[in-house]
Amino acid sequence: MAEVCLIEERYASVAKEIKGLINESIQWVNDGSELVDQSGKTLEEILTSANASPKSSHRSRRPRRSRRAGSIR
């Protein structure tokens, strides 16, 4: 009879530990999902910002010509 009680105690302890591990895993998954959502929103903001003014960034990359260089021909 004592062995049965000991096995029941071990089972209960292991069951609690497994439940804790499952809950911890669920929390990790939820946290990871939240990070993925935040990353997606940030990437959308970056793309929106990059696509909002492609002409102005293109203009700023062109080398500027001075008036003198243009008139020396």
C-alpha positions as CSV (number, residue, x, y, z in Angstrom):
1,M,0.0,0.0,0.0
2,A,2.9,2.4,0.8
3,E,4.3,1.8,-2.7
4,V,1.0,2.8,-4.3
5,C,0.9,6.1,-2.3
6,L,4.5,6.8,-3.2
7,I,3.7,6.2,-6.9
8,E,0.7,8.5,-6.7
9,E,2.8,11.2,-5.1
10,R,5.4,10.9,-7.8
11,Y,2.7,11.0,-10.5
12,A,1.1,14.1,-9.0
13,S,4.5,15.8,-8.8
14,V,5.4,14.9,-12.4
15,A,1.9,16.0,-13.6
16,K,2.4,19.4,-12.0
17,E,5.8,19.7,-13.5
18,I,4.5,18.8,-17.0
19,K,1.6,21.2,-16.6
20,G,4.1,24.0,-15.7
21,L,6.3,23.2,-18.7
22,I,3.2,23.2,-21.0
23,N,2.1,26.6,-19.6
24,E,5.7,28.0,-20.0
25,S,5.8,26.7,-23.6
26,I,2.4,28.3,-24.3
27,Q,3.7,31.6,-22.9
28,W,6.9,31.4,-25.1
29,V,4.7,30.8,-28.2
30,N,2.5,33.7,-27.3
31,D,5.5,36.0,-26.7
32,G,7.0,34.9,-30.0
33,S,3.8,35.5,-31.9
34,E,3.6,39.0,-30.5
35,L,7.2,39.7,-31.5
36,V,6.4,38.5,-35.0
37,D,3.4,40.7,-35.2
38,Q,5.4,43.7,-34.0
39,S,8.1,42.9,-36.6
40,G,5.6,42.7,-39.4
41,K,4.1,46.1,-38.4
42,T,7.6,47.6,-38.3
43,L,8.5,46.2,-41.7
44,E,5.2,47.6,-43.1
45,E,6.0,51.0,-41.7
46,I,9.5,50.8,-43.3
47,L,8.2,49.8,-46.7
48,T,5.5,52.5,-46.6
49,S,8.0,55.1,-45.7
50,A,10.4,53.9,-48.3
51,N,7.7,53.9,-51.0
52,A,6.2,57.2,-50.0
53,S,8.9,59.4,-51.5
54,P,11.1,57.5,-54.0
55,K,11.5,60.5,-56.3
56,S,13.0,62.7,-53.5
57,S,15.5,60.1,-52.6
58,H,16.4,59.6,-56.3
59,R,17.0,63.3,-56.7
60,S,19.3,63.4,-53.7
61,R,21.5,60.7,-55.2
62,R,22.2,62.7,-58.4
63,P,25.5,64.6,-58.4
64,R,24.9,68.3,-58.4
65,R,26.4,70.3,-61.2
66,S,27.7,73.8,-60.6
67,R,26.8,76.7,-62.9
68,R,30.4,77.1,-63.8
69,A,30.8,73.6,-64.9
70,G,27.8,73.8,-67.1
71,S,28.9,77.1,-68.8
72,I,32.5,76.0,-69.5
73,R,31.7,74.1,-72.7
